[in-house]
Amino acid sequence: MPGGARRRVGVYLARQAIGYAALGEPDHAVEPAAESARIAAETGSVRHRRELAVLRRAMGPWASGGRGERLVDALSVVPG
């Protein structure tokens, strides 16, 4: 997949995870967040990293406990 397309997929996955968080579905947010973070680490996209920062804030209510730990682990491949 071309780099630009890969970056867009990563951004859209981050937005999907943000949507799950907004709906109160943090368990569903972790998988697209993890894939999005892997893509962000590969591409180094600044726009993508901004979306992941929004996701971190959106997942704030679940920061403690298993959900938060899984998200932190998923996003650990991208500094932020």
Buried (B, 14 or more C-beta within 10 A) or exposed (E): EEEEEBBBBBBBBBBBBBBBBEEEEBEBBBBBBBBBBBBBBBBEBEEBBBBBBBBBEBBEEBBEEEBBEBBEEBBEEBEE
